Amino acid sequence: MILVLSKGRSACTSMHRFYKTFIPGLLFLAMLLRCKTALAVDAPSANPADTVWILISSALVMLMLPGLALFYGGMVQTKNVLSSHMHSLVALAVVGILWVLGGYSLSFGTGNAWIGDFSKILLIGISPDSVTGSIPTYAFIMFQGMFAIITPALISGTIAERMKFSTYVVFILLWSLLIYNPVAHWVWGGGWLAKMGVMDFAGGIVVHLTAGVSSLAIVALIGKRQGYPGEQFVPHNLAMTVLGVGLLWFGWFGFNAGSALAANANAALAFTTTMIAGASAATSWMLMEWWLLGKPSALGLASGIVAGLGSITPAAGFVTPAAALFIGLVAGVLCFYGVRMKFKMGYDDSLDVVGVHGVGGVWGPIATGIFATVGGQGFLSGNPGQLQVQVLAVVAVGIYCYVLTYSLAWILDKIMGLRVDEDQEVIGLDRELHGEVGYNL
C-alpha cells in the first residue's frame, strides 16, 4: 500500500515537472511562430502582376537587340552584314557581364551625386527575397541591364563597315563604365540631375542622347568610309531592315511601358503614347519624302518609326496621347532634316545614328519639359522651371558625352587603332575579321 502510494506520488511529481517544462516551452514556441509570422507580414513582398510585367518587358527589350541587328544589318553592304550583326549581339555578351560585375552598382548604388558605389558588385547582398518597389530586385536589375546593353549597340550604326572589332569591344566596355553608368546614376540613380527634378521616363537622355552625341564624337575621329560620299552605299537588304524595325517597335512597348515598373495605369499610358508617337513620326517622315523627293520609301518609313519612338521615350509616362501625337509629328520632320545634316557638315554617319537618335534625343527631353502633365508639370502647365531643367540636362549630358567619347576614342586609336586596313575594308569585314560570309550564293 505504501509502495503504491509512493509510486502514485512519484508519478504525479513527474507529470507536474513535465507540464511545468512543456507548457512554458509550448507557449514560447507559439510566441516565436507568431513573431515570425508577423515579421513575414511586415516584410515587403513583390507584387505578382508587376513582377510578371517587368519580366516580360525585360524580354521585350532584349528582343530589340536582334531587332537592331536586322535593322542595321540590312542597311550595310553585303560584305559587312555579319559584322554589323556582331556589333549588336556582342553587346549582349560583354556588356551583360559588365552590368553584373559592376555596372548596376555604379548606376544604382547609393554613392554620391556623380556616381554610384561598389556595394552591389556581382550583386552581392541581393537575394531572391530582395524587393525594389513592388518587384524582385533581380527583375529590376535585369530590366535596367537591357537598357545598358542596347545603348552602346546603337552607336555601332555610326562606325559600321570600317571599325576594328577588337577595338569596338573594348570601346563599348569602357564607354559603358565612363559614360552610361554615370549618366544613368545622374538621372535614375539619385544623382544630381535626379535631385534637380529632371524627367526621363524611359531613357531619352540616358539612352538616345548619350548614343547620338557619342556617335557624333567618334565619327569625327574614325573618318569616312572609302569612296564616301562619291560612291553610293545602297542598303543590301531593305526587307531585313523593315523586319528589324518591326521587332524594335514591338520591343519598345516593353522599353517604355515597362519603365512604369508596375502593371498599372501609367504603364498603359506609356504603351499608348509609344504607339501614337511611332505612328505619327512615321507618317510625317513619309510625307516629307513624298513632298520633297517624290516617292515615299520603306527606309524612310522605318527611320521615321525609330525617330518617333526615340523622341517619345523620355515623355512616355508624362504626357497625354494628344501631346504624343504632336511630339511624333515634329520628331519625323526634325529627324528627316537631321539625317540630311551629315551631307552639309561632311561627316559619314553610316546608318544615321546622329540624325535619328541624336536629334530625337535632344527633342524628346525638351518636349517632355514642354508638354508634361502626368506625374509632373511642364511649361504649358505653368512650370517653366521644368523646361529649364530639361534643357540643362540635355546640354550637360551632351557636352559630357562628346568630350569623354572623343577622348576615349582618341586614346584607343593611339593604342589599338580604330579603323581596319584599307584592304580589309575593300574585301569586307565579314570575311576579313570574322572568317565567314553572310551569304553563300
Long-range contacts (C-beta under 8 A, 24 or more apart in sequence): 43-129, 44-131, 45-131, 46-131, 46-134, 46-135, 46-136, 46-139, 47-134, 47-135, 47-262, 47-263, 49-263, 50-133, 50-134, 50-135, 50-261, 50-262, 50-263, 50-264, 51-134, 51-135, 51-136, 51-139, 52-263, 53-258, 53-262, 53-263, 53-267, 54-135, 54-139, 54-140, 54-143, 54-258, 54-261, 54-262, 55-139, 55-142, 56-254, 56-258, 57-143, 57-253, 57-254, 57-255, 57-257, 57-258, 58-139, 58-142, 58-143, 58-146, 58-254, 58-258, 59-254, 60-250, 60-251, 60-252, 60-253, 60-254, 60-255, 60-258, 61-143, 61-146, 61-147, 61-150, 61-251, 61-254, 61-255, 61-258, 62-92, 62-146, 62-149, 62-251, 63-247, 63-250, 63-251, 63-254, 64-146, 64-150, 64-247, 64-248, 64-251, 64-252, 64-255, 65-89, 65-91, 65-92, 65-149, 65-150, 65-153, 66-247, 67-244, 67-245, 67-246, 67-247, 67-248, 67-250, 67-251, 68-150, 68-153, 68-154, 68-244, 68-248, 69-244, 70-240, 70-241, 70-243, 70-244, 70-247, 71-240, 71-241, 71-244, 71-245, 71-247, 71-248, 71-302, 71-306, 72-156, 72-157, 72-160, 72-241, 72-244, 72-351, 73-237, 73-240, 73-241, 73-244, 73-438, 74-235, 74-236, 74-237, 74-238, 74-239, 74-240, 74-241, 74-242, 74-243, 74-244, 75-157, 75-160, 75-235, 75-236, 75-238, 75-241, 75-299, 75-350, 75-351, 76-160, 76-161, 76-235, 76-236, 76-350, 76-351, 77-161, 77-233, 77-236, 77-428, 78-236, 78-237, 78-428, 78-438, 78-439, 79-427, 79-428, 79-429, 79-430, 79-431, 79-437, 80-160, 80-161, 80-428, 80-429, 80-430, 81-236, 81-237, 81-430, 81-438, 81-439, 82-429, 82-430, 82-434, 82-436, 82-437, 82-438, 83-160, 83-161, 83-165, 83-428, 83-429, 83-430, 83-433, 83-434, 84-156, 84-160, 84-161, 85-438, 86-165, 86-434, 87-153, 87-156, 87-160, 87-165, 87-168, 88-153, 88-156, 90-168, 90-169, 90-172, 91-149, 91-150, 91-152, 91-153, 91-156, 91-172, 92-149, 94-169, 94-172, 94-173, 95-148, 95-149, 95-152, 95-172, 95-173, 95-176, 96-145, 96-149, 98-148, 98-173, 98-176, 98-177, 99-141, 99-145, 99-148, 99-149, 99-176, 100-141, 100-145, 102-177, 103-145, 103-148, 103-176, 103-177, 103-180, 103-181, 104-141, 104-144, 104-145, 106-177, 106-181, 106-182, 106-185, 107-144, 107-148, 107-180, 107-181, 107-184, 107-185, 107-188, 107-189, 108-144, 108-184, 108-185, 108-188, 108-189, 109-185, 109-189, 110-190, 111-185, 111-189, 111-191, 113-186, 113-191, 113-192, 113-195, 114-182, 114-185, 114-186, 114-191, 114-192, 115-181, 115-182, 115-185, 115-191, 116-181, 116-185, 116-189, 133-261, 133-262, 134-261, 134-262, 135-261, 135-262, 140-261, 143-258, 143-261, 144-184, 144-188, 147-184, 147-203, 147-206, 147-207, 147-255, 148-176, 148-180, 148-181, 148-184, 150-207, 151-176, 151-180, 151-203, 151-206, 151-207, 151-210, 151-211, 152-176, 152-180, 152-211, 154-207, 154-208, 154-211, 154-212, 154-215, 154-353, 154-357, 155-211, 155-214, 155-215, 155-218, 155-353, 157-215, 157-349, 157-350, 157-351, 157-352, 157-353, 158-215, 158-216, 158-218, 158-219, 158-349, 158-350, 158-351, 158-353, 158-354, 159-215, 159-218, 159-219, 159-222, 159-350, 159-418, 160-350, 160-351, 161-225, 161-233, 161-350, 161-425, 161-429, 162-222, 162-223, 162-225, 162-226, 162-350, 162-419, 162-420, 162-425, 162-429, 163-222, 163-418, 163-419, 163-420, 164-416, 164-417, 164-418, 164-419, 164-420, 164-433, 165-429, 165-433, 165-434, 166-416, 167-412, 167-413, 167-416, 167-417, 167-418, 170-412, 170-416, 171-218, 171-408, 171-409, 171-412, 174-408, 174-412, 175-214, 175-405, 175-408, 178-404, 178-408, 179-210, 179-214, 179-400, 179-401, 179-404, 179-405, 180-206, 180-210, 182-400, 183-210, 183-397, 183-400, 183-401, 186-397, 187-393, 193-389, 193-393, 193-396, 193-397, 196-389, 196-392, 196-393, 197-376, 197-386, 197-389, 198-365, 198-389, 198-390, 198-393, 199-314, 199-315, 199-318, 199-365, 199-368, 199-369, 199-372, 199-376, 199-386, 199-389, 199-390, 200-314, 200-365, 200-368, 200-393, 201-256, 201-259, 201-270, 201-313, 201-314, 201-315, 201-316, 201-317, 201-318, 201-368, 202-255, 202-256, 202-258, 202-259, 202-270, 202-313, 202-314, 202-316, 202-317, 203-255, 203-259, 203-313, 203-314, 204-310, 204-311, 204-313, 204-314, 204-315, 204-360, 204-361, 204-364, 204-365, 204-368, 205-314, 205-361, 205-365, 205-393, 205-394, 205-397, 207-313, 207-361, 208-310, 208-313, 208-357, 208-358, 208-360, 208-361, 208-364, 209-357, 209-358, 209-361, 209-362, 209-364, 209-365, 209-394, 209-397, 209-398, 209-401, 210-361, 210-397, 210-401, 211-353, 211-357, 211-358, 211-361, 212-353, 212-354, 212-356, 212-357, 212-358, 212-359, 212-360, 212-361, 212-362, 213-358, 213-361, 213-397, 213-398, 213-401, 213-402, 213-405, 214-401, 214-402, 214-405, 215-349, 215-353, 215-354, 215-357, 215-358, 216-347, 216-349, 216-354, 216-358, 216-402, 217-401, 217-402, 217-403, 217-405, 217-406, 217-409, 218-405, 218-406, 218-409, 218-418, 219-347, 219-348, 219-349, 219-354, 220-347, 220-406, 221-406, 221-409, 221-410, 221-413, 221-418, 222-409, 222-413, 222-418, 222-419, 223-348, 223-419, 224-347, 224-348, 225-348, 225-350, 225-425, 226-422, 226-425, 226-426, 228-348, 229-343, 229-348, 233-350, 235-299, 238-298, 238-299, 241-298, 241-299, 241-302, 242-298, 242-302, 244-302, 245-302, 245-305, 245-306, 248-305, 248-306, 248-309, 249-278, 249-305, 249-309, 252-278, 252-309, 255-313, 256-309, 256-312, 256-313, 256-316, 256-317, 257-316, 259-316, 259-317, 260-317, 266-317, 266-374, 266-375, 267-317, 269-316, 269-317, 269-374, 270-316, 270-317, 272-321, 272-324, 273-312, 273-315, 273-316, 273-317, 273-319, 273-320, 273-321, 273-323, 273-324, 274-309, 274-312, 274-316, 274-324, 276-312, 276-321, 276-324, 276-325, 276-328, 277-308, 277-309, 277-311, 277-312, 277-324, 277-325, 277-327, 277-328, 277-331, 278-305, 278-308, 278-309, 278-312, 278-328, 279-308, 279-328, 280-308, 280-324, 280-325, 280-326, 280-327, 280-328, 280-329, 280-332, 281-305, 281-307, 281-308, 281-309, 281-311, 281-328, 281-329, 281-331, 281-332, 281-335, 282-308, 282-332, 283-329, 283-332, 284-328, 284-329, 284-330, 284-331, 284-332, 284-333, 284-336, 285-332, 285-333, 285-335, 285-336, 286-332, 287-332, 288-332, 288-333, 288-336, 289-336, 300-336, 303-335, 303-336, 303-339, 303-352, 303-356, 304-332, 304-335, 304-336, 306-356, 306-357, 306-360, 307-331, 307-332, 307-334, 307-335, 307-336, 307-356, 307-359, 307-360, 308-332, 310-356, 310-357, 310-360, 310-361, 310-364, 311-335, 311-360, 311-363, 311-364, 311-367, 312-364, 313-364, 314-364, 314-365, 314-367, 314-368, 315-364, 315-367, 315-368, 315-371, 315-372, 317-374, 317-375, 318-368, 318-371, 318-372, 318-373, 318-374, 318-375, 318-376, 318-378, 319-367, 319-368, 319-371, 319-372, 319-373, 319-374, 320-371, 320-373, 320-374, 323-367, 323-371, 323-373, 326-371, 327-363, 327-364, 327-367, 327-371, 330-363, 330-367, 331-360, 331-363, 331-364, 334-359, 334-360, 334-363, 335-359, 335-360, 361-394, 362-394, 362-398, 365-390, 365-393, 365-394, 366-390, 366-391, 366-394
